[in-house]
Amino acid sequence: MRKKIFSIILIVGLTTAAYAQDYDTGIGLRGGYGWGLTLKHFISPKNAVEGFFYAYPKGFNVTGLYQFHFTAFDVDYLRWYCGFGGHIGSYTYRYWDIINGYRDKTDFVIGVDGILGIEYTFTEAPINIGLDWNPHINFTGNTGFLPGFGAIAVRYTF
């Protein structure tokens, strides 16, 4: 029975790994300023859509992006990408009011995003690792340009 289960796992793993270098969809974790979920799906060989979801103790953020992918440094399975999109979210933060002391404020944010990154997809395993920068502009809440943070994403690809 163990040999049979091991054989099935091995066959599924090797089959998945064979297709990992040209993945259609990847799902995983994205970490930077906070940790969240990421889902990326290729709609053509060089174009993808990606979504992030972050949940904070006092808020959330959802981002959707359209991305253009290009081969990086003539290395197979290494791609750099850039793109644009938007976000929506809400968060509560604490600030100092000179008259009333510490106060809590909740902001509802809507804005536009940019993204610039690089990613590598392993051929030996169905894993993709990406490093990116996601600056954005808020139109509501904490308005203005925010330089964003760098983030790393680790995705299971299929």
C-alpha positions in Angstrom: 0.0 0.0 0.0 2.8 2.4 0.9 4.6 1.7 -2.4 1.3 2.4 -4.3 0.8 5.8 -2.5 4.4 6.7 -3.0 4.2 5.9 -6.7 1.1 8.0 -7.2 2.7 10.9 -5.3 5.9 10.6 -7.4 4.0 10.4 -10.7 1.8 13.4 -9.8 4.9 15.3 -8.7 6.9 14.6 -11.8 4.0 15.4 -14.0 3.4 18.7 -12.3 7.1 19.5 -12.3 7.2 18.9 -16.1 4.7 21.7 -16.6 6.0 24.0 -13.9 8.3 26.0 -16.1 5.4 27.3 -18.2 2.8 27.6 -15.6 -0.7 28.9 -16.2 -1.6 29.7 -12.6 0.3 30.2 -9.3 -1.1 30.6 -5.8 0.9 31.3 -2.7 2.1 33.7 -0.1 3.4 37.3 -0.6 5.3 39.0 2.2 6.7 42.5 2.5 5.2 45.0 4.9 2.7 42.3 5.8 1.8 38.8 4.7 -0.9 38.0 2.3 -2.1 35.7 -0.4 -1.3 36.0 -4.1 -2.9 34.5 -7.2 -1.4 34.9 -10.6 -2.9 33.6 -13.9 -1.4 33.9 -17.4 -3.9 34.9 -20.0 -1.3 34.7 -22.8 2.4 33.6 -22.8 3.5 37.2 -21.9 0.5 38.7 -20.1 -0.8 37.8 -16.6 -3.3 39.1 -14.1 -2.4 39.0 -10.4 -4.4 39.6 -7.2 -3.1 40.2 -3.7 -5.1 40.0 -0.5 -3.8 41.2 2.8 -5.6 41.0 6.1 -4.3 43.1 9.0 -5.5 43.0 12.6 -7.4 46.2 11.9 -7.9 46.2 8.1 -7.6 44.6 4.7 -6.3 45.4 1.2 -7.2 43.9 -2.2 -5.1 44.6 -5.2 -5.6 43.6 -8.9 -2.9 44.0 -11.5 -2.3 43.4 -15.2 1.3 42.5 -16.0 3.6 42.3 -19.0 6.3 39.6 -18.7 9.7 39.5 -20.5 12.7 37.1 -20.4 15.4 38.4 -18.1 19.1 38.2 -18.8 18.6 35.5 -21.5 18.0 33.0 -18.6 15.3 30.4 -19.2 12.4 30.7 -16.7 13.7 34.0 -15.3 11.3 36.8 -16.2 11.0 40.4 -15.3 7.6 42.0 -15.3 5.9 45.4 -15.0 2.2 46.3 -14.9 -0.6 48.4 -13.5 -3.8 48.0 -11.6 -5.8 49.2 -8.6 -6.5 48.6 -5.0 -9.3 48.9 -2.4 -9.0 48.6 1.3 -9.7 49.8 4.8 -7.5 50.1 7.9 -7.5 51.7 11.3 -4.4 53.4 12.7 -3.5 55.3 15.8 -2.2 58.8 15.7 -1.3 61.6 18.2 -3.7 64.5 18.6 -2.1 67.3 20.6 -5.4 68.2 22.3 -6.9 64.7 22.8 -3.9 62.5 22.9 -3.9 59.2 21.0 -6.8 58.6 18.7 -7.8 55.9 16.3 -8.8 56.7 12.7 -10.2 54.4 10.0 -9.5 55.1 6.4 -11.1 53.6 3.4 -8.7 53.7 0.5 -9.1 53.4 -3.3 -6.2 53.9 -5.7 -4.0 52.9 -8.6 -0.9 50.6 -8.4 2.2 50.0 -10.4 4.4 46.9 -10.1 7.9 46.1 -11.2 9.5 42.7 -10.4 11.4 39.6 -11.4 10.5 36.0 -10.9 12.0 32.6 -11.4 10.1 29.3 -12.0 11.8 26.1 -11.0 11.8 23.3 -13.5 12.5 20.6 -10.9 9.5 21.5 -8.7 6.2 23.4 -9.2 7.5 26.5 -7.4 7.8 30.1 -8.5 9.6 32.8 -6.5 9.2 36.5 -7.2 10.6 39.7 -5.9 8.7 43.0 -6.7 8.1 46.6 -5.8 4.5 47.9 -5.7 4.2 51.7 -5.5 0.7 53.2 -5.4 -1.4 56.3 -5.3 -4.4 56.6 -3.0 -7.4 58.8 -4.1 -9.3 58.4 -0.8 -8.2 58.0 2.8 -4.5 58.6 3.2 -4.3 60.3 -0.2 -1.2 60.8 -2.3 1.7 58.8 -3.6 3.0 56.0 -1.4 6.3 54.4 -2.5 5.2 51.0 -1.3 7.5 48.2 -0.2 9.4 45.4 -1.7 7.8 42.0 -1.4 8.7 38.4 -2.0 6.1 35.9 -3.3 6.4 32.1 -3.2 3.8 30.3 -5.3 2.8 26.7 -6.1 2.3 26.6 -9.9 0.0 24.4 -12.0 
